[in-house]
């Protein structure tokens, strides 16, 4: 049953039950308080009020009795019209009115079991008032009259005291019952509170265990998965609550983790194979480059020698084919050298010889070689070098290789335009020398620039077919520049030319 309830409901159940139980306790407490209030009001409004009223009545009757005795004594010595007797007579009559009022309070608050005492008080109070008023109205006062008045007063007093005693006994009885009820309620309240606490603890433990145990189990499963143990079973997948959803997610996670581990192992194996293949490729290229360069150097040397002695041996007609063979051999040798350089860079075996290079003679040498390339497409070659450009730190042979690659590209992709080599010094946290090769050639799109420095890649297939090339020159130039602590960047716009910038650290070698 619990497996079907959402966690939100389970978490709410225990507080809800505790709240309901506490409300029940509060309701019972309210009922008991109302009952005790009724008992209190019963005491205050019944026996206690009656006892208070009888006490006041007894005092009032005693005052009347005292005034009557004084009146009887003075009546024997003074005339009835004496001012003292007149005032005393008025006081007695007014006090009887107070006595009547107090007696009405006694009758209204007394219980059913006190009716005979109230009736006796009423009778003797009537007799006492009749005797007193008869004396006040002028009847002769004798010892018999005073004795009768005293007897009726004593009887009246005894009945009033009896009524007060009964009222006090009734109030005491109600007090005892109320005290027992309060004691019983305190006991039951204490027992109920203890029961509520026990039920709350049991419910909290039961529901908490129903929630925490599967979560703890899933944490253990995930720890095993993280440790690489995928042969674990996830419990609670069939549950319909959030725990079931978590269990299913953990099961999927275990499956995906196993697949990822298997793929990772496959990738590791594939990487090892690729590294081995790359090493074999580098070894093959190095071996083949050596095997190819030896005969190529021989072919180039022989063609140069034959061109030199062509006129001497009367073979002027063979000069042009020899020049073509020489050019093709030189181009192929350059390609083999680039492939060999790339393989050395990838293998981490290319050695550089950095030194402080003076730019003026190096640029002059590079321009002398690149001049023939510019003339081939009728381009104008321009050099702009600032006067304050100092030396830079680089491998001079590799720097010439980079510049010749860039100038060769610019001359190849520019027809009857301008190719410029601009050199400047840049202060950007440290001294840098920038050598920019700018042309007015065909330019490139952003997509073409994105793959420009990839090996064996050109801007697009149409460019490769039209202009030729292997796509190695720029890739090799950037790798060489980065090995020397710099970089090669490009900025270009289709139809408006390109600018290749070589940035290298300036200054002397320390």
N, C-alpha and C positions, 0 to 999 in steps of 0.2 A: 504493500500500500504506500509506504513512504517513498519507494522508488519512482512513483508516478507523480508525486507532488513537486512543484518547483521549489528551488532553494529559498526563494523569497517567502513562500508560504511556510516552509519549515522554520525559518528563522523567526517568523511572526507568531507561530503557534505558541511557543513557550511564554513570551511576554503577554500574549492575549489571555492564556489560561490564568497566569498569575494575576493579571489585572481583573479578570472576572472573579477570581477567588477573593481578592482584596475588596472588590465592590460588594461581594456577599457579606464579608466581615463588617464593612462600613454600614451596610443596610441593617444587619443584626444589631450593631452597636447603636444605630439611630433608634431602632425600635426599643431597645432596652433603656436608652436615655429618656425616651418619651414616657416609658412606663415609670421610671424613677421620678420623672417630673410630675406625673399624675399622682404618685404616692406622696411626693413632697407637698403638692397643692392640696391633697386630701388631708394631710396633717395640718398644714397652715390654715386651710379654709375650714377645717372641721374641728377636731378635738382641741387643737392649740388655740384657735379663735374662741371656742366655747370656754376654755379654761381662762383665757385672758378676760373675756366678758364677765364671767362669774366672779373673778377677782375684783374687777371694777365695781360690779353690783354689790359685792360684799362690803367694799369700802364705802360705797354710797349709802347703803342701808345702815352701816355703823355710824356714819355722820348724822343721818336722820335720827337714829336712836339716841345719839349723844345730845343733839339739839332738843329732842323731846324731853329727855331727863332734865336738862337745864331749864327748859320752859316750865316743866312741872314744879321744879323747886322755886323759880322766880314767881310763879303764879300764886304761890302760897303767901308771898310777901308783898307783891305789887298788884296794883289794880290792872284790869284787862286793857285799859286804854293807855297804859304806860308805853312810851315810845320804844323801850327796849323789847317789850313783849310783842309790840306791833311788828317791829323789824324781824324779830325771831320767828314770828308766825309766817311772815312772807317768805323767809328763807326756807322754812320747813316745807311749805307748799311747793316752792320751786324745785327743791331737792327731790320731792316725790315725783315731779315730772322727769327729772333726770333718771331716777330709779326706774320709772316705767320704760323710758327709752332704752336703758341698758338691759332690762329684762326682755324686751323685744329682740335685741341682738342675741341674747342667750337662746331664746326659743328658735330663732332662725338658723343658728349654727349647730344646735345639739342634734345628736343622732336619734335613731328610733329606739335604742335601748335605754335612753335617758328621759323618756317621756314621763314616767311616774315621778321622777325627781323634779322635773320642770312643773308638773301639775301641783305637787306639794308646795313648791316655792310660790306658785301663783296664788294658791289658797291662803297661805300664811301671810303673804305680802298684802293681800286684800284685807285680811283681818287686822294686820298691823296698821295699815293705812287708815282703816275705819276707826280704830281706837285712837290713833294719833289725831285725826281730824276732829273727832268728837271732843277730845281734850282742847284742841286749838279753838274750836268753835264756842267754848265757854262752859263746857260740862265741868262739874266739880271734880277736883283732883283729890283722890284718896290713896291710901297705901295699897288698896286692892287694885285700883286702876293702874298704878305703877307696876305692881307685881304682874298683872295680866300683860301689860305692855312688855315687861322684861321676859316673860315666859314665851310670848309669841316671837319676840326678837331672837331669843336663843334657839327656838325651833327653826325659825327662818334661816338663821345663820348655819345651823347644822345641815339643812337641806342644800344650801348654796355650797358649803364645803364638800358635801357628798357629790354634788354635780361636778365640781372642779376636780375632785379626785378621780371620778369616773372618766372625765375627759382626758386627764393626764394618763390614766391607764390605757385608754384607747390609743392615744398618741404614741405611748411606749410600745404597744403591740405592733402598730404600723411601722414604727422605727425598726423593730426587731425583724419583721418580715422583709422590709426593704434592705436591711444590712445583709440578710441571708441571700437575697436575690443578687445584690451587688457582688457578694463573695462568689456565688455560683457563676455569675457572668464573667468575673475576672478569671476564674478557673477555665471556663469553656473558651474564653477569648485567648488565653495563653495556649491552651491545647490546640485550638484552631490555627493560631499563628504558627505553632510548631509543625502542624500538619501541612500548612501551606508551604513552609520553607522546605520540608522534606519532599513534597510533591514537585516543587520548583526545581530542586536539585536533581531529582530523578529524571524529570522531563528534560532539563538542560543537558544532563549526561547522555540521555538516550538520543535526543535529536542532534546534539553536538557530535556524538560518535557516528551517527548515521551520515553526517556531512563530512567529518574530518577523516574518517577511515579510508574511504575511496580516494580522497585527495592525496593522503599520505601514500597510498598504494601507487597512484599515478606518478607522484614525485619519485618514488623508488624506481618505477619503470623508466622514467625519463633519465634518471641518473645512470641506469644500466645502459640505456641507448647511447648516452653521452660517452660512456666508457667503451663503447664499441660492441656491446653485447646486444645483438638484435634478435636473439632467440628468446624473447620474453613475451608473455601473454598479457594483454591488457584486459583487466576485469571491468565489468560494469558497462560493456558496450551495449547491452540490451536494455539498459535503463532508459526511461523516458524523460528524465529531468535534465538539468544542466550538467550533472555529473556524467550522465550518459553521453551528452554532447561532447564534453571534455574527453571522455574515454575514447570516443570515436575519432576525435581530432588527434589524440596521442597515438592511436593506432595508425592513422594516416601518416603522422609524423615519423613513426617507426618505419613504415614501408618506404616513405620517400627518403629517409636517412639511409636505409639499406641500399636503395637504388643509387643515391649520391655517392655512397662509399664505393659501390661497385664501379660507378663511372669514374670516380677519382682514381681507383686502382688502374682502370683502363687507360686514363689519361697519363698516369705516371709511367705505365708501360709504353704508351705511345710516345711520351716525351723522351724516354730513354732511347727508343728506336730512332726518334728524330735527331737526337743529339749524336747518336752513333752514325746516322746517315750524314749529318752535317760534317762530322769529323772525317768520314770517308770522302765526302765531296771536297772538303778542303785539301785532304791529302791528294785526291785525284787531280784537282785543279793545279796544285803546286807541282805535281809530277808532270802533268801534261804541259803546263806553262813552260817548265824547264825544257821538255822535249821539243816543244814548238819554237821556243825562242832561239835555240841553237841553230836550227836550219834557217830560220827567218833572218837572223843576223848575217848568216853566210850569204843568203840570197841578196839581202840589201847591200852588203859589202861588194859582192860580185857585180851587181848592176851599177853601183856607183863607179867601180873601177872600169867597167866596160864603157860607161858614158864618158869617162875621162879620156879614154884612149880610142873613142869612136872615130875621130877624124884621122888619127894616126894610122889606123888599120883600114881606112876606107869604108867604114860601116855607118855613115851618117844616116842612112835610111832606117837603121835599127834603133836610133836614139829615142824616138818617140815611144815605141813599145817598151824600151828599157825604162824610160821615165815612169810609164804607167805601172810596170812591174815594181819599180822601186817605191812608188807612192802607195800601191796596194800593200806591199810588204811592211812599209812603215806604219800604215793604218792598222794592219793586223797586229803588229807588234805592240802598238799602243793599247789596243783592245785587250790583248793578253796581259799586259802589265796592269791594266785596271782590274781585270778579273783576279789576278794574283794579289793585288793590294786589298781588294775587298775580302778575299778569303783570309788574308793575314789579320785584317782588322777583326773579323768575326772570331778568329781563333785567339785573339789577343796577343799576337806575335809581331805586330807591326811596330818597329822601333823608330822613334823620332829623334832628331838631333836639334833641339831648340837652341837658338842663340839670338843675340841682338842683331836684327837685320836692318841695314840702312836701305830705305825704300827707293831712293833715286836710281841707283844702278840696277836694282832688281826690276823696277818698272821699265827702265830703258831696254833691258834684255827681253822682257816679256813683250813689249810693244814691237820690238824688232821681229820677233817670231810671228806675232799676231797680225802684223802689217800685211803679209801675204794673204792671210785669210780674209781681211777686210777688202783687199783689192779684188778678190775673186767675185764678190757680189757688188762691186763698185760702191762700197761704203766708205764714209769718212771716219777715220779713227782719231779721237780727241782724248787728250790727257789733261786733267785738272788736279794739281797737287799743291796744297797750301805750303807756304814758306816755313811755317813753324811746326810742321809735322815731324816729330822725332822718330827714333827707331822703334821697332816693335819686337816682341819676343815670339819667334816662330822657327819652324824648320824651313829654311829658304827653298830647298828643292820642292817640298810639298806645297809651299805658298805659291811658287811659280806654276806648279801643276794645277792648283785651284784656279788661279787667275787665267791660265791658258784655257782651261775647260769652260769657264764663264765667257771669256771673250770669243772662243770658238762657237759656242752656242749662239751668242748675240749676233755674230757675223753671219752664221748660217741662216737664222730666221729673220734677217733684215736685208732688204733689197734696195740699193741706191739710197740708203739712209745714213744715219749717224750712230756710231758706237762710241761711247765715252767711258773712260776710266777716271773716276773721281775719288780722291783720297782726302780724308779730313780727320782731325783729332777731336774726340768726344770725351768730355768729363762727366761721368755718370757714377759717382761714388769712387771711381778709380779711373785711370787713364785708359782709353780705348782708341784703337785706330780702325776706321771704317774705310774699306775699299769697295766702292760701288761701281758695278758695270751696268750702264744704262744704254738702252737701244730704242730705236723708233720702229721696231719690227711688228710682227703680227699680234703680239700680246696673248693673253690667256684669260679664260673665265675662272671664276672662283672654284668650280668643280675640277678644272684642269690643274689649278695650283695645289689643290688638296692632295693629289697623288703624284706630284712632280718629283719628290725626292725618294720615291720608292725604287728599288732596284729593278732593272730590266723593264721599266715602265716609262712611257712617254705621255704627253698630254692626251692624245687619242690616236686611234689607228690611222686616221687620215693623215695626220701630221707625220707619223712614222713612215707611211708609204711615200709621202711627198718629199720629206727632207732627210729621211734615213736616220741612222743612229741606233745605238743599243740601249739607251736609257741607263747607262752606268755612270756617266760623267758627273751629274749633279749629286747622285747618291754618294759617290765617293768623295766629292768635294765637301759635302756637309759633314761626313764622318771624319775627314781629315781636320776640318776646322774645329770640330768639337774635341778631337784629341788634343789640339793645341790650345784649348781653353776658350774657344770662341764659338761662332755659329755662322750659318749662312741663311739669310732670309730673302724672300721674294715679294715684290709688289708689282702687280700687273693689271692692265685693263685691255680687254679684247680690242684689237685694231689700233691701239695707241702705244704699244711697246711694253717693255718690262725693265725692272731694276732689280738686280741681284746684289745684295750687300753682304760682304764678308766682314765680320767684326772680330778683331783679335786684340789681346791685351798689349798695351804699349809699354815702353820702358826697356831697360837693359836687364840682361840676366844677372841676378845677384850671385 
